[in-house]
């Protein structure tokens, strides 16, 4: 109340002494001038020095400003008095004394502006705008931007004691003119970012151009290297078509055989129909090969081969492997770009490519099997990770954000269509994003946009993959739906409070519980047969269930499904990859944990943008994502060696980013509190020197080896398999069905086109059961039992491989015949592994002797050093 009374008194004084009613009346009538002047008059008491003299000075007329009030109004008011001559004349509105404003001195006498007393008082005025001299004139433009928010008013007639009183401007009536003028003034006063100089733009363009050129060149050179190495290894161009096809082993042969079938089809629609209703591959079984084996790469390759007219230029096998090698080049380019985006220098991309190629035995399986699904799919996943890295950056503009979003959408869907196990890898990525969202504050909207991409890709994949139920029961869908529900139920509370922290914890547990619950419900109501054996395998892998099942034990004995050997870590260490990766991971992880701890305690950073001097690399969201992602993939790779091909490429990316990033070195120096040398300068030097030294050492040690591999001519020589395929194509009937090991059956299907009893696929329970039954030819079973098994699958010919029958395995108990003995109860899996004698000898040995009863059921029709072919008799003749 006292404050309001004080304001009323000030208003009365102003009306009586400064003549405000004239302007108030102009406002009521409708002012013509958008900014009428306010006449301010009063006396201000101030001490001018040690003499204790008091002065009264006259306050000039000032125009009302258009912007919001500022606290430095007194300084602005005084700066107006020292403005240009024209501005002073307009402000006073009277006789200026030859362009100079008069001031009231001691005794009420007027002194010219240029007198000694005025100059002395002007020297004690508050400084003007930043950068101007004390008491110097201020330009008119600067004066127009300043405003008066509060003035001290005293006068000879009326004196108001007390603190400084703020004289507020009266509100203007709402009108369209005032709104338009306010908008114009707001737009005009908005700071316009200055354009960088031309040399800065040229420097940025040159940096981007050189980086893109290096990325594309690295991908192309790697693709050419793979093509040259493949040619030298198999002597591919000098071989016949049959010998080329034999180089595709196991499941790779099946994939390429369907590519050949598509090229032989009269039309694309007819070829797709024959693959979706395929009854010419496995006897007594009609399969949807497109859905079961994810044959979309073969469909795309066949369309491109015929649509581009390549059938007149290049052979089908060269076109097929050329596409795969090209995708590997894209793979390397995407890793290059990812490391470049993280570190800000394309030098990190070059180091990533170097480490990837040097450690290619542990980064890719392209050398062993070209048509594998992962060789088609992982390049798209690398593109998705690169786009996601750019999308998570804080300083990304709108156009870059849209481009990254579209690239994430396209690559995620393509990746899901290329590989049947892709949704498991995306599930790990979704976990990484969920943890990133839990620890971060500003990325919730971006992360949930990625969740929408997951849902869209799953829905579209479900429709185009012939209603694949595996996508509905996948943990990815359950997790994303749980995250969406948790976001809808999340309360809006003030961030940083104790309640907000508790809600974060509750939200975390809610997502976990909802994910498990939804996945169980989906598996209860959605019929599925997808990867049930994988759960049994994991149980046996972790020792939760001891089994005698042949399939489970056979999978456990596979080298790719065992724990990584010491040679794997030794190779990574020799190439200096593993030591730098561990160093970078420790620094980034500790920095991320430090930032999380600060946010939990409610610490607020003064700077919104992170600079190099701050040394807070863990605050960058893309770095946090990669740290979490590589830890998850590394944990799986330490359990199953085959998963190292998912982890090692991103080990190369993270390690190269770290040694080339000045921010990482600056973070380390901040912790060490380096004082002797300027830390920023040292960080910049190390970010250039360390990768240069690593690159030179890798060049000196490994470049001669790579050149030796390209100049050394190797040869894939397998005459026994070539003779067997030739005999089948010439002697066997077209309708014949062959039985044997699944790996050999895949080669027979590719090279001859004949029907087989089993395939080297492990995602179908029926095929796994067939494989186990056919493998009984290497067990201690009777001729009659083997005959019944083979005839149940309508087999006409049996092929016995001497390499399996006389196998000498390095791992005890992992030979096929040993696993069969365990499954059939011929070996007791207890202390001592005692052998129980069977009434029958091992079938693969006994059938070669040609005595009864084996000759009654089987007749040998072909043999060489590696294979024995027996015809299964339809009429059994018992001989003595």
Secondary structure, DSSP 8 states (H G I E B T S, - for coil): -HHHHHHHHHHHHHHHHS-HHHHHHHHHH--SSSS-EE--------B-STT--B-------EE--SS---TTHHHHHHHHHTS-HHHHHHHH-S--TTT---EE-GGG-EE-TTSHHHHHHHHTS---STTS-TT----HHHHHH---S------SS----SS------------HHHHHHHHHHHHHHS-------HHHHHHHHHHHHHHHHHHHHHHHHHHHHHHHHHHHHHTGGGS-HHHHHHTS-THHHHHHHHHHHHHHSSSHHHHHHHHHTB-SSBTT--B-HHHHHTTHHHHHHHHHHHHTTGGGTS-HHHHHHHHHHHHHHHHHHHHHHHHHHHHSSHHHHHHHHHHHHHTHHHH--TTT-TT-HHHHHHHHHHHHHHHHHHHT-TT--HHHHHHHHHHHHHHHHHHHHH-TTHHHHHHHHHHHHHHHHHH-SS-HHHHHHHHHHHHHHHHHHHHHTTS-HHHHSSHHHHHHHHHHHHHHH-----TTSHHHHHHHHHHHHHHHHHHHHHHHHHHHHS---TTHHHHHHHHHHTTS-----HHHHHHHTSGGGS---HHHHHHHHHTTHHHHHHHHHHHHHHHHHHHHHHHHTT---S-SS--GGG--GGG-HHHHHHHHHHHHHHHHHTT-GGGHHHHHHHHHHHHHHHHH-HHHHHHHHHHHT--SS-HHHHHHHHHHHHHHHHHHHHHHHHHHHHHHHHHS------HHHHHHHHHHHHHS-TT-EEES-HHHHHHHHHHT--EES--S--S-HHHHHHHHHHGGGGSS--HHHHHHHHHHTT--EEEEEHHHHT---SSTT-SHHHHHHHHHTSB--STT--B---SS--HHHHTTS--TTHHHHEEEEEE-SSEEEEEE-SS-----
